[in-house]
């Protein structure tokens, strides 16, 4: 078991619908990471901002931004994740990409599209389960922004192993990448804590800062939350790189000492 996971959340002020400029800015941030990193998390639509003009920025699979992620994953020997605007089979997707250090790509298309921003009229809804990856001894689940409001979609499942007096959870770390506006920042922070408590896991939420082309202000509030719902690190109103080292030992011990998972209600998504 890899006990420690060194995580970095990049909280930038995105440049509206300008892919080359955003990637160049990330180049500077990644080149200056001050400590060892196992996982880099970028916001939702990190190459463009939360645009409803996908035809201006959409990329086919394995194109420019994916290749850029692969280059940095190899250089840092770290996984990198974040969502981008993708076009495939003439449909636009808000696609979360997870790139392994050796270049392997996993993805998840956002399932809950934000109708108040007309995302559901512009993008195609993903119908696959949440992203689940195994990485350095950690089970990690990745989701996108509005997914945060729907707890059933992210519910952690624990499968008891009686002979070993233990259990295997679906995941240990739950990630949300977002373009979540300041006007609902209290909801963002509250739901991140709730997801951590109810799922007995670490939660990391990566958001942007700044005012977008629709005059919507984002205060960031990116955060890493522990399994008790306590905020380990956060930043409001400033572009920042948040780094923290998660402990698997602490997580496993808490699940053993406070096994609320044993009383969870069973259900299946259909």
C-alpha positions in Angstrom: 0.0 0.0 0.0 1.3 3.5 -0.9 0.6 5.4 2.3 1.0 8.9 1.0 -0.5 10.6 -2.1 0.9 14.1 -2.9 -1.8 16.1 -4.6 -1.8 19.5 -6.3 -4.9 21.5 -7.2 -4.4 24.3 -9.8 -6.8 27.2 -9.3 -6.3 29.6 -12.2 -8.0 32.6 -13.7 -9.0 31.0 -17.1 -8.5 32.9 -20.3 -11.8 32.8 -22.2 -11.9 30.4 -25.1 -8.2 30.6 -25.7 -6.7 27.1 -25.6 -3.1 28.0 -26.4 -3.0 30.8 -23.8 -4.4 28.6 -21.0 -2.0 25.8 -21.7 0.9 28.2 -21.8 -0.2 29.5 -18.4 -0.4 25.9 -17.0 3.1 25.3 -18.3 4.4 28.0 -16.0 2.5 26.7 -13.0 3.5 23.1 -13.5 7.1 24.0 -14.1 7.2 25.8 -10.8 5.6 23.1 -8.6 7.5 23.4 -5.3 7.3 19.8 -4.1 6.9 16.2 -5.3 3.5 15.6 -6.9 1.7 12.3 -7.6 -1.5 13.9 -8.9 -2.3 17.2 -10.5 -5.9 18.3 -10.7 -7.2 21.0 -13.1 -10.6 22.7 -13.2 -13.6 22.0 -15.4 -13.1 23.0 -19.1 -9.6 24.1 -18.0 -8.5 24.8 -21.6 -11.4 27.3 -22.4 -13.6 28.3 -19.5 -17.2 27.1 -19.1 -18.2 28.0 -22.7 -21.5 27.3 -24.5 -19.6 27.9 -27.8 -18.0 24.4 -28.1 -17.4 24.7 -31.8 -14.7 27.3 -31.0 -12.6 25.1 -28.7 -13.7 21.5 -29.0 -11.0 18.9 -29.7 -11.3 15.3 -31.0 -10.0 12.6 -28.7 -6.3 12.3 -28.3 -5.7 15.8 -29.8 -3.7 18.9 -28.6 -4.8 19.2 -25.0 -4.7 15.4 -24.3 -1.2 15.2 -25.8 -0.2 18.2 -23.6 -1.4 16.4 -20.6 0.5 13.3 -21.6 3.7 15.3 -22.0 3.4 16.8 -18.5 2.3 13.5 -16.9 5.5 11.9 -18.2 7.7 14.9 -17.2 6.3 15.1 -13.6 5.9 11.3 -13.3 2.4 12.1 -12.0 -1.2 11.6 -13.1 -3.1 14.7 -14.4 -6.8 15.2 -14.6 -9.3 17.9 -15.6 -12.2 18.3 -18.0 -12.0 19.7 -21.6 -14.5 20.3 -24.4 -14.4 17.3 -26.7 -16.1 16.5 -30.0 -16.8 12.9 -31.0 -19.2 11.5 -33.5 -20.5 15.1 -34.1 -21.5 15.4 -30.4 -19.9 17.8 -27.9 -18.9 16.4 -24.4 -17.7 18.0 -21.2 -15.1 15.2 -20.8 -13.0 14.6 -17.7 -9.6 13.2 -18.7 -7.3 11.2 -16.4 -3.8 10.8 -17.8 -1.4 8.3 -16.2 2.4 9.0 -16.0 3.0 6.6 -18.9 0.4 8.2 -21.1 -2.6 5.9 -20.6 -5.9 7.9 -20.8 -9.1 7.3 -18.9 -12.2 9.5 -19.3 -15.7 10.2 -18.1 -18.3 12.4 -19.8 -20.2 14.7 -17.4 -23.5 13.1 -16.6 -25.4 15.9 -14.9 -25.4 18.9 -17.3 -26.1 22.3 -15.8 -29.5 23.3 -17.3 -29.5 26.7 -15.6 -26.5 27.5 -17.8 -28.0 25.7 -20.8 -25.3 23.1 -20.8 -27.9 20.4 -21.4 -28.8 22.2 -24.7 -25.2 22.4 -25.9 -23.5 19.2 -24.8 -24.4 15.5 -24.8 -24.9 13.8 -21.5 -22.6 11.0 -20.5 -24.2 7.7 -19.6 -21.3 5.8 -18.3 -20.6 5.4 -14.5 -18.3 7.8 -12.7 -14.6 7.5 -13.5 -12.8 5.0 -11.3 -9.1 4.5 -11.4 -6.5 2.6 -9.3 -3.3 4.6 -8.9 -0.4 4.1 -6.5 -2.5 1.9 -4.2 -5.4 4.4 -4.1 -8.8 4.0 -5.5 -9.9 7.3 -7.0 -13.3 8.5 -8.3 -13.6 11.6 -10.6 -16.6 13.7 -11.3 -17.5 17.1 -12.8 -19.0 20.2 -11.2 -22.8 19.9 -11.1 -22.4 16.1 -10.4 -21.6 17.3 -6.8 -25.3 18.0 -6.1 -26.4 14.4 -6.7 -25.1 12.1 -3.8 -26.4 8.9 -5.2 -24.2 9.3 -8.3 -21.1 9.4 -6.2 -22.1 7.0 -3.4 -19.1 4.9 -2.1 -19.8 1.2 -1.7 -18.0 -1.0 0.8 -17.7 -4.7 0.2 -17.0 -6.5 3.5 -14.4 -9.3 3.6 -15.3 -11.1 6.8 -12.4 -13.5 6.9 -10.0 -10.6 6.7 -12.0 -8.4 9.1 -11.9 -5.5 6.6 -13.7 -4.1 3.6 -12.9 -2.9 0.1 -14.3 0.5 -0.7 -15.0 1.6 -4.3 -12.8 4.6 -3.7 -10.6 6.4 -1.2 -10.4 9.8 -2.9 -13.3 11.6 -4.6 -12.4 14.4 -7.0 -14.6 17.2 -8.4 -13.4 19.6 -11.1 -15.5 22.7 -11.5 -16.4 26.1 -12.8 -18.5 26.9 -9.7 -19.5 30.6 -9.3 -19.0 32.6 -6.2 -22.7 33.3 -5.7 -23.1 29.6 -4.8 -19.8 29.1 -3.0 -21.4 28.2 0.3 -23.2 25.3 -1.5 -19.9 24.2 -3.1 -18.1 24.1 0.3 -20.9 22.5 2.1 -21.5 19.7 -0.4 -17.8 18.9 -0.6 -17.8 18.3 3.1 -21.0 16.3 2.9 -19.6 14.0 0.2 -16.5 13.4 2.4 -18.5 12.6 5.5 -21.1 10.3 3.9 -18.6 8.4 1.8 -15.8 8.0 4.5 -13.2 9.3 2.1 -11.0 12.3 1.2 -12.5 14.8 -1.2 -10.7 17.3 -3.4 -12.6 20.0 -5.3 -10.7 22.1 -7.9 -12.3 25.3 -9.1 -11.3 28.4 -11.0 -11.1 32.1 -10.0 -11.9 35.3 -11.9 -14.7 36.7 -13.9 -15.7 35.0 -17.2 -17.0 36.4 -20.4 -20.6 36.1 -19.1 -19.6 38.4 -16.2 -19.9 35.6 -13.7 -17.4 35.8 -10.8 -15.6 32.7 -9.5 -14.0 32.8 -6.0 -12.2 29.5 -6.3 -12.6 27.9 -2.9 -10.7 24.9 -4.1 -10.3 22.6 -1.1 -9.1 19.2 0.1 -11.4 17.7 2.8 -10.7 14.7 5.1 -13.0 11.8 5.9 -14.5 13.7 8.9 -15.5 16.7 6.7 -12.6 18.9 8.0 -11.0 21.2 5.5 -7.3 20.5 5.2 -6.4 23.3 2.8 -8.4 25.8 0.8 -8.0 29.2 -1.0 -10.5 31.9 -1.8 -10.4 34.8 -4.3 -6.8 34.2 -5.5 -5.2 32.2 -8.2 -3.2 29.5 -6.4 -1.7 26.1 -6.4 -2.9 24.1 -3.4 -0.7 21.1 -2.4 -1.3 18.6 0.3 -0.2 15.0 1.2 -3.0 12.6 1.9 -2.4 9.6 4.4 -4.0 6.3 3.5 -3.1 5.0 7.0 -5.2 7.6 8.6 -8.1 6.9 6.3 -8.0 3.1 6.9 -7.8 3.6 10.6 -10.8 5.9 10.7 -12.9 3.5 8.7 -11.9 0.7 11.1 -12.7 2.8 14.2 -15.9 4.3 12.9 -17.4 1.7 10.5 -20.6 3.6 9.5 -20.3 1.9 6.1 -21.6 -1.3 7.7 -25.0 0.3 8.2 -25.4 1.9 4.8 -28.5 1.1 2.7 -27.9 -1.1 -0.3 -29.1 0.1 -3.8 -28.2 -0.1 -7.5 -28.2 2.5 -10.1 -30.3 1.6 -13.2 
